[in-house]
Amino acid sequence: GKFMVFVSTVVLARLLTMDDVGLVGYAVTIIALLESLSDLGVTAAIIYHPDDQERVSTGFWINQISGLLFFGLTWIFAPAVAAYFKDERVIDVTRVLSLTFPLLALGYMQETVLLKRLSFKRSFIPSFIKALAKGLSSIGFALAGYGPWSLIWGQLIGTLVSSIAYWIVTPWRPSFVFKIKMAISLLKYGLVFIFGEMLSLFLMYLDYLLVGRYLGSEKLGVYTLAFRMPDLLILEFARTLSNVLFPIYAQMRTKTGDMSRGFFLATRYISLLTIPMGLGLALVAEPFILTFFTDKWIEAVPVVRGIAIYATLLSVVHNTTSVYWAEGRPQISTWVGLVRLAMLFPALLWAVLATQSIVVVGWVHAGMAFLSAILNFVIASRLIGLPLIDIGRALRPGVLAGALMAIAVMVSMQLTQPYLVPWLLLIVNVSVGGFVYLVSLWFLQRDIVLAVDMKLRSALGRD
């Protein structure tokens, strides 16, 4: 599914202008922030509480009401969004994109039921279909000359198709039941959860809000593309795993020792994948952008480097959020988010106003992500009783092998860059990096390579 999103992003970046991407970026930023609120935390509450048909049905009807409510509020306040970004075009784009809320609400509870029952094979289908429908429709509209609207219509079509697919693959159906006491219980947990989630997304989109307001749509377009690549390749992977880990941790919390071991293993395997991806993308950013997006987007190269490091740091610590949720302590995410906001907001404001550089914005993000990672690991360590030294042991294989890989790629880039065209330079250095990383793991932590191979064979049904 993410590969399809990547392909569509490449095609659309070639068809659309920086201003087109930036204009949609205005609306997407606001919608994404409100989307974190739109289900009022009910889906997380359903996963946390024991399974109950009446509770799930109550949650479904709460979702329908909140979806319509957020659609109406967004429609009314669209002019305020345009005033903030100083661009009247944002009004229509925001209003149409706000249809996302009721369309999402139709499939929220079906998706939650699958997650709670750990039915990941079934939940894969709607996710993939959404990416496929969104990508193909966006490309079709762009080829037809719809400009920035191609992204808007693609987003809405993808969301609608996804919700329909969830109804098809999920056997659960809502009943006409709405229990007030259950609704209060769901909202009590959900609203605490949602403040942390909202704060997390506000932190994620704070740079978009500042870049869009003070540097304009073209700079936001470049920044959006630069951010999109590490986010898609690295952070989306971590978010997907968090959706998987939350219900698993929720079942582990009553068993002594299971949570700490699960967190150790999850952190190890996430870091083994995201550290080489992040470091590698930072090192080959220039041939990557030139190969897939052409020199029209060359300004994105130094931004990609900073955001790749930021995405890597957040990916290895993203696992902690699932622990907070599963332990029934979602408020920890809120407090951590407030601390991070207190550091990040003045730093980003300085980067935008004083330097007026989206490159500096990217590296400020990376620095703040490093401090945030340390804070989250310290808190998670105390919460589940896993010593910090053990978290270090979980990260060590990925860090050591990643460092050796980075050295090899830097040397290889210096030797090959003067002689190779961008696409060949990318292939050669990705191959060098991948080979060195795997060899390094084989000699440094052979047991991990063998364990991963065994788990993959088991997952694929091959003995």
N, C-alpha and C positions, 0 to 999 in steps of 0.2 A: 504493500500500500504506500509506504513512504517512497519507494522507488518511483512509483507513478507520480507522486507529488513532485519529486525531483525533476522528472522528465518534463512535466507540464510547466514547472518553474523555468526551466531552461528555454523551452519554446516561447513562453510568454515574454520572457525578458528580451528575447530577440525581436518580438513583434511590437512590444509596447515601449513607450518612452519613460524616462526617469520621472517625469511629471505625472504620468498615468499611474505608475506604481505608488508614488508618494500620495496622490489624491486618495486612492483606495486605502493606503496606509493610515490616513487620518481616521476614516470610518472604522476600519478593522480594529484599531487601537481602542476606541471607545467601546465597540461591541464586545471585544475580548474581555475588557475590564468588567462590563456588566454581565457577561456570560458566567463569570465566576460566582455571581450572586443569584442568577436567574432560577436555580433549582432550590435556593434557600438551604442548601446543605442536606436536603432530604435524602439524596442518593447515598451519601456517606453514612447517614444515620440508619438507613435500611441495612447496609452491610454490617454495621456495628451491632445492631439489635438482633435478637433471635428471629428465625424465619417465622413469618405469620402472614397468612393470606390477607387478613383484614388490614394489617399494618401496611403491607405493600400496596394494596388498593388505595388506602388513604393517602399514601405518598404519591401515587399516580395522579390523583385529583388535585393535590397541592401543586404538583408540577404544571398541570394544565392552567390553573389559575395564575400562577406566577409567570408562566410564559406569556400569557395575554397581557398581564400587568406590565411586564417589562417592555413588550412591544409598544404599548400605549405611551408609556413614559418616555421611551426613546424618541418616538414620533413627535411628541410635544416639545422635548428639549433639544431637538436637532439644531435649531437656530443658535442655541447657546454653544453647541459644539463648533459650529461654523465661526462664531464670533471668537472663540478661543484660538482656533487655528488661522483666523483672519482670511478665510476663503469661503465665499458663499456657495461654491459648488458642493461643499460638504453636506449641505442640508438634504438634498435629494438622495445622495449616495447613502447617508446614514439612515434615512427613513426606510429606504427599500431594504437595506441590509438588516434592519431590525426585525424583519420577518423571520430571521434566524431563531429567535426566541420561541415562538409557538411551534415551529418545525422541530426544534431540538426537544422540546417538552414531550412531544408525541413518543419519542423513543427512549427517553431517559430511564424509565423504570424497567423496560425490557432489557436494556443494557445492564442495569444494576442487578437484575435477577440472574443474568448469565454470570456476571462477575462473582456474585455471592456464592453461586453454586460451582464456581471454578470451571465453567464451561467455555474455556478459551477457544476451543476449536470452532464453536458456533459464533462467538463474538468476532472472530477474525473476518467472517464473511461480510457483515455490514461495514466494517472498517475499510476493507479492501474495495468494496463497491463504491463507497463514498469517495475515496481517492480517485478511482477510475472515472466516475461520473463527473466529479468536480474538474478533473484535469481535461477530459475530452470536451466537455461543454465549454469550459473557459477558452480552450484553444479554438474551438469552432466559432465562438462569438468574436474572438480576436481576429481570426481570419476574415470574418464577415465585416470587420471594421467598427466594432462596438467600443474599441478603446478601453478605458478603465472599467466600463460597465461589463466587459467580458468577465472580469474577476468577480464582480458582484453576483451576476447571474450564475456563474459557475459555483460559487459558494452556496447559494440557495438551492440549486439543483442537487448538489452533492449532499447537503443536509437532509433534504426531503427524501431522496433515494435511500439514504442511510436509515432514517426512521422507519420507512416502509420495510426495509430488509430486516430490521430488528423484530418487527411484528411477525414476519414470515418465519424466522429461525427460532423464535422464542415461543414455547408452548404456553407460557403464562398469559392470562387475560385478566384485565381489571374487572372487578365486580362493582356494582353501584353501592359501595359502602364507604362511609366517611365517618370515622370515629374521632370525636373531638379530643378525647384524652390521648389517643394515639397521635393525633396531629400535633398536640402540644409537646408530647414527648419527643417526636421526630424533630420539631422545630427547635426545641431546647438544645438538643445535641447539635443539630445542623447549623444553627446560627453561630454557635461558638466556633464550629469548624469553618464556617464560611468566611468569618472575619480573617482568619489566618490565610485562607485560600485567596481571598480578595487582596489582602496585603501582599501576598506572594506575586500575584499577577500585576498589581500596581507597581511593585518593584521591577518586574520584568518589562513593563511598558513605560516606565518613567522616562527613559531615554527617548522613546518615540514622542512622548508628549512635549518634551523640551526641544528636541531637534525639529519637530514639526512646527512648533510655534515660533521659534527664534531663527531657524536657518532655512525654512521654506520647503516646498514640496519636492523640488529636485534633490536637495540634500537628503531629505527623508527617503526618497526613492532609492538612492544609492545605499543609504544606511540600512533600509529594509532588506534589500537584496543581500548585503554583506552579512546581516544578522541571520537571515533566513537559512543560509547554507549550514553553518555550524549548528543552528537550532534544529534543523531538519535531520542532519546526519548524526548528531550527538545527543542533544537534549530530548528530542522526541523519543529516542530509544529509552532514556532514563525515565521519562514520564510514563511510557507504556509499561515498563517494568514496575513502576510504583503502583499502577492500577492493578497489576497482578499480585504484588506483594502485600498490599493492604488487606485484602480478604484472607490471604494465607496467614499473615501475622495475627489477624483478628482471631483465627482459630488456634494459633500457637500460644496466645497470651496466658492461658490457664495452665500451661505445662512448664514446669521449672526447667530452665536451661535452653528450651527450644528457641526462644526469641533471640537470645544472644548468639547462638550458633547460626541461626538463620540469617541474622544481620551480618555476621562475619562472612559467611559464604556469599551472600548477595553483594556485599561491598567488594569482595575479591573479584567476582566474575564481572561485575559492572566495570570495575577499573581496568580489568584485562582487555576489555573491548573499547572503552571510551578514551583511555589515555593514548593509545597509539593513533586512534582516529583524530583526536584533537591536535596532538603534536604534529601528526602528518599533514593535516589540513593547513595548519599555520605555516609549515615549511614549504608546501607546494601551492600556496594560495595564488601566486601569479600565473603559473601555467594552467592551474585549475580554472580561474576566471577567464583567461584568454581562450582556452579550449571550448568551454561550454557557453560563455556569455559574450565573447568577442571583446575587442578593445573599447567598445562603447561603455563598458562598465569597469574600466581599469582603475577608476578611483576607489572601487570597493576593495581592492587587494589589501592595503594596509589595515583596513577595518576588519576584514575577515581574520587576520592574524590575531588581533586582540580578542575578538569575540570567540575564536576557536579555543583560546586558553580559558576564557570565562566559562564557556559551555562545558569544557572538560572538568573544571573545578566543581561546577554545580552538579554535574552528572554523578560524580562519585559520592556526593553528599546528599543527593536527592532521596536516597533510601531512608534517611532519618525521618522525613516527613511521614512515611508510611508507619514507622514505629510510633510516632506521637499519636497518630489517628487510632492505631490498633490498641494502644494502651489507654484509650479514652481520655487523652490529654491533648486535644487539638489546640488548646489555648497556648501551648508551648510554641507552636508555629507563629502565632500572633506576636508573642513577646520577642521571639528571635527576629521576626520581620520588622518590628518597630526599631530594634537596635540597628538592623541593617539599613533601614530607611534613614535613620538619624545620621549615618555615615555617608550613605550613597547620595542623598539629595543635594547637599551642599557641594559634594565633589563633582556630580554631573552638571550642576548649575554653573560651577566655575568653568568646567570644560566647554560648555556651550557658549557662555557669555564672554569669558576672557580669551579663550583660544579660538572659538568658533570653528572647531575642528572635530569632525566625526571620528577621526582616527584617535584623538585623545579620549573621546567618549568611550570608544571600545576598550582602550587600555585601563581607563578608570574602572569600568565594569570588571575587568579581570582582577584588578587589585582588591576591590571590595568582595569579589567572590572568594578570594583566598582567605580573607579574614572571616567571612561567613562560614566557610567550610570548617575552619578550626573551631568556631563557636558551636556549630551543630554537632560535631563529633564529640566534643567535651560533654554536651548535654545528653546526647544519646548514650554515651559511655556510662554516665551515672544512672540514667533511667533504667537501663536493662542489665546493669552490672557487668559490662564487658570492658576490661581495662583498655586504656588508650594505647598501650603497647601492642595489644592484640589487634586493634584497628590498624595500627602501623604495619603489623605483619600481613594483614589482609591486602594492604595497598602496595607493599614492597615489591612483589613480582612485576606488577604493571609499571611501577615507577622506574625500577632498574632496567627492565627490558626496553621501556620507552625512551630512557635516556640514551642507551646505546643505539637505538634506532635513530634518534634525532641526530646524533653525531654522524652516523653513517650517511643520512640523507643530506645533511649540510655539506659534507665533503663531496658527495656525489653531485649535488647541485652546482657547486663551484666548478667541478671538472666538466660537466656536460652542458651547462646553460649556454655557453657561447656557440655551441655547435648544433644544437637540436631545436627544431620547431616546437612550439608549446605543447601540442598533443603528444609528441614523442617524448619530450622532456617529462611530462606528467606520468606517462606509462613507465618509463625507465625508473624514475625516482620512487614511485609508489611500489614498484616491484622490489627495488633495493630495500626500502623501508620495511615492507612486509616480510621479506626473507630474513633480514637481520633481526627483526623482532621475534620471529618464531624460533630462529636458531638460539637467540639469547635466552628465551624462555626454556628451551630444551636443555641448555647447559646449566641455567641458574635454578630452575624449578621444574624439573622433568616430571615430577609427580603431578603437577597441575595440568600439564599438557595431556598426560595420560588420562587424568580424571575427566577433563573436558571432552576428550575423544570418546570416553566411555559414556558420558551423559548424552552427548550428541547422538551416538549410535542407539542409545536407549530411547531417546525422544523420537528418532526416526524409525523406530521399530526394527533395528538391525542388530542382531546379537553378535 
